């Protein structure tokens, strides 16, 4: 079966348009990826700046003079409960 020149031209134009559509999609996904990366870099900078500003803040080491390494068992349940409560708060907002 032979393809006429008109059909061949239509086929080539369709192939060209399909190629443009695919390139447009890949360009959009690339742009989206770049926006996400910029956003992440911005968040990293903000966190870094916050950490830099907190360096001067004095932190009290509550374990500096305690000889019992298992003492954390007293406050570990409180920490666990606080973390669970924060996770539930996050789930409520999502």
Biopython code that builds the backbone (N, CA, C, O; Angstrom):
import numpy as np
from Bio.PDB.StructureBuilder import StructureBuilder

atoms = [
    (1, "UNK", "N", (0.840, -1.170, 0.000)),
    (1, "UNK", "CA", (0.000, 0.000, 0.000)),
    (1, "UNK", "C", (0.887, 1.236, 0.000)),
    (1, "UNK", "O", (1.747, 1.407, 0.864)),
    (2, "UNK", "N", (0.661, 2.078, -0.971)),
    (2, "UNK", "CA", (1.491, 3.258, -1.144)),
    (2, "UNK", "C", (0.780, 4.488, -0.569)),
    (2, "UNK", "O", (-0.434, 4.640, -0.703)),
    (3, "UNK", "N", (1.568, 5.365, 0.078)),
    (3, "UNK", "CA", (1.017, 6.582, 0.672)),
    (3, "UNK", "C", (1.181, 7.719, -0.323)),
    (3, "UNK", "O", (2.250, 7.920, -0.901)),
    (4, "UNK", "N", (0.097, 8.453, -0.507)),
    (4, "UNK", "CA", (0.158, 9.575, -1.446)),
    (4, "UNK", "C", (0.997, 10.701, -0.840)),
    (4, "UNK", "O", (1.152, 10.770, 0.379)),
    (5, "UNK", "N", (1.546, 11.593, -1.694)),
    (5, "UNK", "CA", (2.348, 12.710, -1.191)),
    (5, "UNK", "C", (1.562, 13.606, -0.230)),
    (5, "UNK", "O", (2.140, 14.133, 0.721)),
    (6, "UNK", "N", (0.265, 13.789, -0.456)),
    (6, "UNK", "CA", (-0.552, 14.620, 0.436)),
    (6, "UNK", "C", (-0.648, 13.967, 1.818)),
    (6, "UNK", "O", (-0.545, 14.636, 2.846)),
    (7, "UNK", "N", (-0.846, 12.653, 1.818)),
    (7, "UNK", "CA", (-0.924, 11.947, 3.097)),
    (7, "UNK", "C", (0.426, 11.970, 3.811)),
    (7, "UNK", "O", (0.489, 12.062, 5.037)),
    (8, "UNK", "N", (1.489, 11.886, 3.041)),
    (8, "UNK", "CA", (2.832, 11.933, 3.616)),
    (8, "UNK", "C", (3.072, 13.294, 4.262)),
    (8, "UNK", "O", (3.635, 13.370, 5.354)),
    (9, "UNK", "N", (2.645, 14.379, 3.590)),
    (9, "UNK", "CA", (2.796, 15.722, 4.140)),
    (9, "UNK", "C", (2.012, 15.867, 5.447)),
    (9, "UNK", "O", (2.509, 16.430, 6.423)),
    (10, "UNK", "N", (0.780, 15.350, 5.449)),
    (10, "UNK", "CA", (-0.052, 15.419, 6.657)),
    (10, "UNK", "C", (0.610, 14.634, 7.784)),
    (10, "UNK", "O", (0.638, 15.080, 8.931)),
    (11, "UNK", "N", (1.137, 13.471, 7.449)),
    (11, "UNK", "CA", (1.794, 12.630, 8.446)),
    (11, "UNK", "C", (3.011, 13.347, 9.038)),
    (11, "UNK", "O", (3.224, 13.300, 10.249)),
    (12, "UNK", "N", (3.799, 13.999, 8.206)),
    (12, "UNK", "CA", (4.978, 14.722, 8.675)),
    (12, "UNK", "C", (4.588, 15.902, 9.563)),
    (12, "UNK", "O", (5.219, 16.152, 10.590)),
    (13, "UNK", "N", (3.534, 16.629, 9.154)),
    (13, "UNK", "CA", (3.071, 17.767, 9.957)),
    (13, "UNK", "C", (2.574, 17.301, 11.323)),
    (13, "UNK", "O", (2.853, 17.934, 12.341)),
    (14, "UNK", "N", (1.835, 16.187, 11.337)),
    (14, "UNK", "CA", (1.352, 15.651, 12.608)),
    (14, "UNK", "C", (2.515, 15.220, 13.507)),
    (14, "UNK", "O", (2.496, 15.450, 14.717)),
    (15, "UNK", "N", (3.512, 14.600, 12.906)),
    (15, "UNK", "CA", (4.690, 14.177, 13.674)),
    (15, "UNK", "C", (5.415, 15.393, 14.250)),
    (15, "UNK", "O", (5.879, 15.372, 15.390)),
    (16, "UNK", "N", (5.505, 16.447, 13.445)),
    (16, "UNK", "CA", (6.156, 17.671, 13.900)),
    (16, "UNK", "C", (5.376, 18.315, 15.048)),
    (16, "UNK", "O", (5.969, 18.751, 16.035)),
    (17, "UNK", "N", (4.045, 18.376, 14.919)),
    (17, "UNK", "CA", (3.214, 18.952, 15.978)),
    (17, "UNK", "C", (3.304, 18.131, 17.256)),
    (17, "UNK", "O", (3.366, 18.683, 18.355)),
    (18, "UNK", "N", (3.311, 16.815, 17.106)),
    (18, "UNK", "CA", (3.431, 15.942, 18.269)),
    (18, "UNK", "C", (4.763, 16.178, 18.972)),
    (18, "UNK", "O", (4.832, 16.197, 20.201)),
    (19, "UNK", "N", (5.806, 16.357, 18.191)),
    (19, "UNK", "CA", (7.123, 16.643, 18.763)),
    (19, "UNK", "C", (7.105, 17.952, 19.541)),
    (19, "UNK", "O", (7.682, 18.035, 20.625)),
    (20, "UNK", "N", (6.443, 18.985, 18.996)),
    (20, "UNK", "CA", (6.339, 20.273, 19.684)),
    (20, "UNK", "C", (5.567, 20.133, 20.991)),
    (20, "UNK", "O", (5.936, 20.719, 22.008)),
    (21, "UNK", "N", (4.486, 19.347, 20.951)),
    (21, "UNK", "CA", (3.681, 19.130, 22.163)),
    (21, "UNK", "C", (4.519, 18.445, 23.233)),
    (21, "UNK", "O", (4.489, 18.834, 24.400)),
    (22, "UNK", "N", (5.258, 17.432, 22.830)),
    (22, "UNK", "CA", (6.105, 16.716, 23.802)),
    (22, "UNK", "C", (7.168, 17.637, 24.381)),
    (22, "UNK", "O", (7.447, 17.593, 25.579)),
    (23, "UNK", "N", (7.764, 18.475, 23.529)),
    (23, "UNK", "CA", (8.778, 19.413, 24.011)),
    (23, "UNK", "C", (8.160, 20.418, 24.967)),
    (23, "UNK", "O", (8.777, 20.790, 25.966)),
    (24, "UNK", "N", (6.950, 20.857, 24.669)),
    (24, "UNK", "CA", (6.254, 21.792, 25.555)),
    (24, "UNK", "C", (5.999, 21.179, 26.916)),
    (24, "UNK", "O", (6.157, 21.832, 27.947)),
    (25, "UNK", "N", (5.601, 19.909, 26.907)),
    (25, "UNK", "CA", (5.367, 19.224, 28.182)),
    (25, "UNK", "C", (6.662, 19.082, 28.964)),
    (25, "UNK", "O", (6.690, 19.330, 30.169)),
    (26, "UNK", "N", (7.733, 18.686, 28.291)),
    (26, "UNK", "CA", (8.995, 18.513, 29.007)),
    (26, "UNK", "C", (9.516, 19.853, 29.504)),
    (26, "UNK", "O", (10.124, 19.925, 30.572)),
    (27, "UNK", "N", (9.282, 20.918, 28.734)),
    (27, "UNK", "CA", (9.704, 22.248, 29.172)),
    (27, "UNK", "C", (8.917, 22.664, 30.410)),
    (27, "UNK", "O", (9.487, 23.209, 31.355)),
    (28, "UNK", "N", (7.603, 22.406, 30.408)),
    (28, "UNK", "CA", (6.786, 22.753, 31.577)),
    (28, "UNK", "C", (7.220, 21.973, 32.800)),
    (28, "UNK", "O", (7.293, 22.531, 33.895)),
    (29, "UNK", "N", (7.512, 20.675, 32.631)),
    (29, "UNK", "CA", (7.935, 19.891, 33.787)),
    (29, "UNK", "C", (9.303, 20.349, 34.271)),
    (29, "UNK", "O", (9.576, 20.330, 35.472)),
    (30, "UNK", "N", (10.168, 20.763, 33.343)),
    (30, "UNK", "CA", (11.471, 21.286, 33.724)),
    (30, "UNK", "C", (11.309, 22.586, 34.495)),
    (30, "UNK", "O", (11.971, 22.792, 35.512)),
    (31, "UNK", "N", (10.431, 23.469, 34.017)),
    (31, "UNK", "CA", (10.188, 24.729, 34.722)),
    (31, "UNK", "C", (9.621, 24.469, 36.110)),
    (31, "UNK", "O", (10.011, 25.129, 37.073)),
    (32, "UNK", "N", (8.709, 23.520, 36.220)),
    (32, "UNK", "CA", (8.143, 23.179, 37.525)),
    (32, "UNK", "C", (9.232, 22.661, 38.459)),
    (32, "UNK", "O", (9.289, 23.043, 39.628)),
    (33, "UNK", "N", (10.088, 21.798, 37.943)),
    (33, "UNK", "CA", (11.176, 21.249, 38.742)),
    (33, "UNK", "C", (12.113, 22.372, 39.212)),
    (33, "UNK", "O", (12.564, 22.359, 40.358)),
    (34, "UNK", "N", (12.404, 23.331, 38.346)),
    (34, "UNK", "CA", (13.267, 24.444, 38.719)),
    (34, "UNK", "C", (12.617, 25.289, 39.812)),
    (34, "UNK", "O", (13.290, 25.727, 40.745)),
    (35, "UNK", "N", (11.288, 25.521, 39.695)),
    (35, "UNK", "CA", (10.588, 26.290, 40.735)),
    (35, "UNK", "C", (10.649, 25.574, 42.079)),
    (35, "UNK", "O", (10.856, 26.201, 43.118)),
    (36, "UNK", "N", (10.467, 24.261, 42.048)),
    (36, "UNK", "CA", (10.517, 23.482, 43.292)),
    (36, "UNK", "C", (11.909, 23.562, 43.900)),
    (36, "UNK", "O", (12.050, 23.738, 45.110)),
    (37, "UNK", "N", (12.934, 23.434, 43.071)),
    (37, "UNK", "CA", (14.314, 23.508, 43.561)),
    (37, "UNK", "C", (14.611, 24.878, 44.161)),
    (37, "UNK", "O", (15.244, 24.969, 45.212)),
    (38, "UNK", "N", (14.154, 25.957, 43.494)),
    (38, "UNK", "CA", (14.358, 27.300, 44.041)),
    (38, "UNK", "C", (13.663, 27.449, 45.378)),
    (38, "UNK", "O", (14.208, 28.043, 46.308)),
    (39, "UNK", "N", (12.456, 26.908, 45.475)),
    (39, "UNK", "CA", (11.701, 26.983, 46.716)),
    (39, "UNK", "C", (12.436, 26.250, 47.835)),
    (39, "UNK", "O", (12.518, 26.742, 48.960)),
    (40, "UNK", "N", (12.973, 25.067, 47.517)),
    (40, "UNK", "CA", (13.710, 24.304, 48.520)),
    (40, "UNK", "C", (14.975, 25.035, 48.943)),
    (40, "UNK", "O", (15.319, 25.052, 50.125)),
    (41, "UNK", "N", (15.667, 25.639, 47.985)),
    (41, "UNK", "CA", (16.879, 26.387, 48.316)),
    (41, "UNK", "C", (16.538, 27.573, 49.201)),
    (41, "UNK", "O", (17.286, 27.892, 50.125)),
    (42, "UNK", "N", (15.408, 28.232, 48.928)),
    (42, "UNK", "CA", (14.984, 29.360, 49.742)),
    (42, "UNK", "C", (14.703, 28.890, 51.167)),
    (42, "UNK", "O", (15.106, 29.545, 52.127)),
    (43, "UNK", "N", (14.012, 27.755, 51.308)),
    (43, "UNK", "CA", (13.729, 27.212, 52.635)),
    (43, "UNK", "C", (15.022, 26.860, 53.360)),
    (43, "UNK", "O", (15.151, 27.104, 54.559)),
    (44, "UNK", "N", (15.976, 26.288, 52.635)),
    (44, "UNK", "CA", (17.266, 25.942, 53.243)),
    (44, "UNK", "C", (17.978, 27.197, 53.735)),
    (44, "UNK", "O", (18.554, 27.198, 54.824)),
    (45, "UNK", "N", (17.943, 28.272, 52.936)),
    (45, "UNK", "CA", (18.567, 29.527, 53.361)),
    (45, "UNK", "C", (17.903, 30.074, 54.608)),
    (45, "UNK", "O", (18.578, 30.521, 55.536)),
    (46, "UNK", "N", (16.569, 30.038, 54.629)),
    (46, "UNK", "CA", (15.844, 30.551, 55.790)),
    (46, "UNK", "C", (16.190, 29.758, 57.044)),
    (46, "UNK", "O", (16.405, 30.332, 58.111)),
    (47, "UNK", "N", (16.243, 28.434, 56.908)),
    (47, "UNK", "CA", (16.599, 27.603, 58.060)),
    (47, "UNK", "C", (18.023, 27.897, 58.502)),
    (47, "UNK", "O", (18.301, 27.995, 59.697)),
    (48, "UNK", "N", (18.920, 28.038, 57.541)),
    (48, "UNK", "CA", (20.309, 28.343, 57.861)),
    (48, "UNK", "C", (20.418, 29.676, 58.584)),
    (48, "UNK", "O", (21.166, 29.801, 59.554)),
    (49, "UNK", "N", (19.671, 30.677, 58.111)),
    (49, "UNK", "CA", (19.693, 31.986, 58.762)),
    (49, "UNK", "C", (19.159, 31.892, 60.183)),
    (49, "UNK", "O", (19.708, 32.509, 61.095)),
    (50, "UNK", "N", (18.095, 31.127, 60.374)),
    (50, "UNK", "CA", (17.550, 30.957, 61.719)),
    (50, "UNK", "C", (18.562, 30.277, 62.636)),
    (50, "UNK", "O", (18.697, 30.635, 63.806)),
    (51, "UNK", "N", (19.274, 29.286, 62.083)),
    (51, "UNK", "CA", (20.275, 28.601, 62.901)),
    (51, "UNK", "C", (21.418, 29.539, 63.239)),
    (51, "UNK", "O", (21.945, 29.501, 64.351)),
    (52, "UNK", "N", (21.809, 30.382, 62.289)),
    (52, "UNK", "CA", (22.887, 31.330, 62.541)),
    (52, "UNK", "C", (22.509, 32.329, 63.624)),
    (52, "UNK", "O", (23.337, 32.685, 64.462)),
    (53, "UNK", "N", (21.259, 32.781, 63.607)),
    (53, "UNK", "CA", (20.834, 33.749, 64.619)),
    (53, "UNK", "C", (20.668, 33.108, 65.981)),
    (53, "UNK", "O", (20.738, 33.799, 66.997)),
    (54, "UNK", "N", (20.447, 31.789, 66.029)),
    (54, "UNK", "CA", (20.261, 31.136, 67.317)),
    (54, "UNK", "C", (21.574, 30.690, 67.955)),
    (54, "UNK", "O", (21.577, 30.169, 69.070)),
    (55, "UNK", "N", (22.697, 30.893, 67.248)),
    (55, "UNK", "CA", (23.987, 30.484, 67.788)),
    (55, "UNK", "C", (24.318, 31.272, 69.046)),
    (55, "UNK", "O", (24.878, 30.712, 69.989)),
    (56, "UNK", "N", (23.990, 32.535, 69.081)),
    (56, "UNK", "CA", (24.303, 33.370, 70.222)),
    (56, "UNK", "C", (23.429, 33.094, 71.428)),
    (56, "UNK", "O", (23.764, 33.517, 72.535)),
    (57, "UNK", "N", (22.330, 32.403, 71.248)),
    (57, "UNK", "CA", (21.423, 32.112, 72.349)),
    (57, "UNK", "C", (22.051, 31.039, 73.221)),
    (57, "UNK", "O", (22.508, 30.010, 72.723)),
    (58, "UNK", "N", (22.072, 31.285, 74.530)),
    (58, "UNK", "CA", (22.675, 30.292, 75.409)),
    (58, "UNK", "C", (21.676, 29.180, 75.695)),
    (58, "UNK", "O", (20.517, 29.434, 76.026)),
    (59, "UNK", "N", (22.137, 27.968, 75.564)),
    (59, "UNK", "CA", (21.320, 26.793, 75.812)),
    (59, "UNK", "C", (21.833, 26.136, 77.083)),
    (59, "UNK", "O", (23.027, 25.867, 77.221)),
    (60, "UNK", "N", (20.924, 25.884, 78.001)),
    (60, "UNK", "CA", (21.309, 25.266, 79.261)),
    (60, "UNK", "C", (21.355, 23.759, 79.079)),
    (60, "UNK", "O", (20.376, 23.149, 78.647)),
    (61, "UNK", "N", (22.480, 23.166, 79.405)),
    (61, "UNK", "CA", (22.624, 21.724, 79.316)),
    (61, "UNK", "C", (22.142, 21.130, 80.627)),
    (61, "UNK", "O", (22.851, 21.155, 81.632)),
    (62, "UNK", "N", (20.930, 20.595, 80.606)),
    (62, "UNK", "CA", (20.341, 20.098, 81.848)),
    (62, "UNK", "C", (20.970, 18.793, 82.312)),
    (62, "UNK", "O", (20.755, 18.363, 83.445)),
    (63, "UNK", "N", (21.743, 18.168, 81.441)),
    (63, "UNK", "CA", (22.365, 16.895, 81.792)),
    (63, "UNK", "C", (23.842, 17.031, 82.145)),
    (63, "UNK", "O", (24.526, 16.016, 82.282)),
    (64, "UNK", "N", (24.350, 18.233, 82.296)),
    (64, "UNK", "CA", (25.782, 18.410, 82.483)),
    (64, "UNK", "C", (26.290, 17.880, 83.822)),
    (64, "UNK", "O", (27.418, 17.393, 83.906)),
    (65, "UNK", "N", (25.484, 17.968, 84.846)),
    (65, "UNK", "CA", (25.970, 17.535, 86.153)),
    (65, "UNK", "C", (25.277, 16.266, 86.661)),
    (65, "UNK", "O", (25.338, 15.975, 87.855)),
    (66, "UNK", "N", (24.638, 15.528, 85.800)),
    (66, "UNK", "CA", (23.927, 14.325, 86.207)),
    (66, "UNK", "C", (24.764, 13.113, 85.814)),
    (66, "UNK", "O", (25.241, 13.008, 84.684)),
    (67, "UNK", "N", (24.930, 12.207, 86.760)),
    (67, "UNK", "CA", (25.786, 11.037, 86.530)),
    (67, "UNK", "C", (25.017, 9.843, 85.968)),
    (67, "UNK", "O", (25.625, 8.922, 85.424)),
    (68, "UNK", "N", (23.693, 9.847, 86.091)),
    (68, "UNK", "CA", (22.887, 8.705, 85.648)),
    (68, "UNK", "C", (22.542, 8.847, 84.166)),
    (68, "UNK", "O", (21.749, 9.720, 83.813)),
    (69, "UNK", "N", (23.118, 8.008, 83.278)),
    (69, "UNK", "CA", (22.829, 8.134, 81.844)),
    (69, "UNK", "C", (21.398, 7.711, 81.482)),
    (69, "UNK", "O", (20.910, 8.039, 80.400)),
    (70, "UNK", "N", (20.729, 6.986, 82.382)),
    (70, "UNK", "CA", (19.364, 6.533, 82.126)),
    (70, "UNK", "C", (18.316, 7.533, 82.598)),
    (70, "UNK", "O", (17.122, 7.239, 82.552)),
    (71, "UNK", "N", (18.736, 8.691, 83.043)),
    (71, "UNK", "CA", (17.812, 9.681, 83.569)),
    (71, "UNK", "C", (16.817, 10.162, 82.522)),
    (71, "UNK", "O", (15.735, 10.641, 82.858)),
    (72, "UNK", "N", (17.187, 10.031, 81.258)),
    (72, "UNK", "CA", (16.285, 10.477, 80.202)),
    (72, "UNK", "C", (14.968, 9.724, 80.220)),
    (72, "UNK", "O", (13.982, 10.186, 79.646)),
    (73, "UNK", "N", (14.939, 8.570, 80.871)),
    (73, "UNK", "CA", (13.698, 7.798, 80.935)),
    (73, "UNK", "C", (12.606, 8.558, 81.679)),
    (73, "UNK", "O", (11.425, 8.247, 81.530)),
    (74, "UNK", "N", (12.989, 9.545, 82.472)),
    (74, "UNK", "CA", (11.993, 10.329, 83.195)),
    (74, "UNK", "C", (11.274, 11.321, 82.290)),
    (74, "UNK", "O", (10.074, 11.546, 82.444)),
    (75, "UNK", "N", (11.996, 11.909, 81.352)),
    (75, "UNK", "CA", (11.350, 12.911, 80.498)),
    (75, "UNK", "C", (11.091, 12.434, 79.071)),
    (75, "UNK", "O", (10.487, 13.170, 78.291)),
    (76, "UNK", "N", (11.522, 11.241, 78.704)),
    (76, "UNK", "CA", (11.259, 10.707, 77.367)),
    (76, "UNK", "C", (9.760, 10.562, 77.081)),
    (76, "UNK", "O", (9.338, 10.895, 75.974)),
    (77, "UNK", "N", (8.938, 10.085, 78.012)),
    (77, "UNK", "CA", (7.493, 10.001, 77.713)),
    (77, "UNK", "C", (6.863, 11.360, 77.415)),
    (77, "UNK", "O", (5.975, 11.466, 76.568)),
    (78, "UNK", "N", (7.322, 12.390, 78.108)),
    (78, "UNK", "CA", (6.798, 13.735, 77.842)),
    (78, "UNK", "C", (7.157, 14.178, 76.423)),
    (78, "UNK", "O", (6.324, 14.740, 75.711)),
    (79, "UNK", "N", (8.389, 13.922, 76.024)),
    (79, "UNK", "CA", (8.829, 14.284, 74.675)),
    (79, "UNK", "C", (8.002, 13.526, 73.640)),
    (79, "UNK", "O", (7.557, 14.100, 72.646)),
    (80, "UNK", "N", (7.804, 12.239, 73.882)),
    (80, "UNK", "CA", (7.016, 11.412, 72.964)),
    (80, "UNK", "C", (5.591, 11.945, 72.842)),
    (80, "UNK", "O", (5.065, 12.047, 71.734)),
    (81, "UNK", "N", (4.966, 12.283, 73.958)),
    (81, "UNK", "CA", (3.595, 12.800, 73.935)),
    (81, "UNK", "C", (3.498, 14.125, 73.187)),
    (81, "UNK", "O", (2.528, 14.364, 72.468)),
    (82, "UNK", "N", (4.489, 14.975, 73.352)),
    (82, "UNK", "CA", (4.500, 16.269, 72.658)),
    (82, "UNK", "C", (4.623, 16.047, 71.147)),
    (82, "UNK", "O", (3.930, 16.690, 70.359)),
    (83, "UNK", "N", (5.508, 15.137, 70.757)),
    (83, "UNK", "CA", (5.686, 14.851, 69.325)),
    (83, "UNK", "C", (4.405, 14.279, 68.733)),
    (83, "UNK", "O", (4.008, 14.666, 67.634)),
    (84, "UNK", "N", (3.752, 13.364, 69.446)),
    (84, "UNK", "CA", (2.493, 12.788, 68.952)),
    (84, "UNK", "C", (1.427, 13.866, 68.794)),
    (84, "UNK", "O", (0.682, 13.864, 67.814)),
    (85, "UNK", "N", (1.352, 14.776, 69.744)),
    (85, "UNK", "CA", (0.365, 15.855, 69.671)),
    (85, "UNK", "C", (0.639, 16.748, 68.463)),
    (85, "UNK", "O", (-0.294, 17.168, 67.779)),
    (86, "UNK", "N", (1.904, 17.038, 68.201)),
    (86, "UNK", "CA", (2.256, 17.871, 67.043)),
    (86, "UNK", "C", (1.907, 17.165, 65.733)),
    (86, "UNK", "O", (1.442, 17.803, 64.788)),
    (87, "UNK", "N", (2.128, 15.853, 65.674)),
    (87, "UNK", "CA", (1.774, 15.103, 64.471)),
    (87, "UNK", "C", (0.270, 15.142, 64.229)),
    (87, "UNK", "O", (-0.173, 15.284, 63.090)),
    (88, "UNK", "N", (-0.513, 15.017, 65.291)),
    (88, "UNK", "CA", (-1.962, 15.085, 65.150)),
    (88, "UNK", "C", (-2.400, 16.471, 64.683)),
    (88, "UNK", "O", (-3.329, 16.597, 63.885)),
    (89, "UNK", "N", (-1.730, 17.506, 65.181)),
    (89, "UNK", "CA", (-2.035, 18.864, 64.721)),
    (89, "UNK", "C", (-1.768, 19.007, 63.231)),
    (89, "UNK", "O", (-2.566, 19.598, 62.504)),
    (90, "UNK", "N", (-0.638, 18.460, 62.775)),
    (90, "UNK", "CA", (-0.291, 18.539, 61.351)),
    (90, "UNK", "C", (-1.317, 17.805, 60.502)),
    (90, "UNK", "O", (-1.729, 18.298, 59.452)),
    (91, "UNK", "N", (-1.733, 16.616, 60.960)),
    (91, "UNK", "CA", (-2.713, 15.847, 60.212)),
    (91, "UNK", "C", (-4.039, 16.586, 60.123)),
    (91, "UNK", "O", (-4.746, 16.478, 59.121)),
    (92, "UNK", "N", (-4.374, 17.325, 61.149)),
    (92, "UNK", "CA", (-5.632, 18.074, 61.148)),
    (92, "UNK", "C", (-5.612, 19.176, 60.091)),
    (92, "UNK", "O", (-6.652, 19.501, 59.518)),
    (93, "UNK", "N", (-4.433, 19.755, 59.827)),
    (93, "UNK", "CA", (-4.341, 20.834, 58.846)),
    (93, "UNK", "C", (-4.237, 20.315, 57.427)),
    (93, "UNK", "O", (-4.536, 21.046, 56.483)),
    (94, "UNK", "N", (-3.817, 19.061, 57.253)),
    (94, "UNK", "CA", (-3.680, 18.501, 55.892)),
    (94, "UNK", "C", (-4.948, 17.928, 55.486)),
    (94, "UNK", "O", (-5.062, 17.403, 54.379)),
]
sb = StructureBuilder()
sb.init_structure("model")
sb.init_model(0)
sb.init_chain("A")
sb.init_seg("    ")
for serial, (resi, resn, name, xyz) in enumerate(atoms, 1):
    if name == "N":
        sb.init_residue(resn, " ", resi, " ")
    sb.init_atom(name, np.array(xyz, "f"), 0.0, 1.0, " ", f" {name:<3s}", serial, name[0])
structure = sb.get_structure()
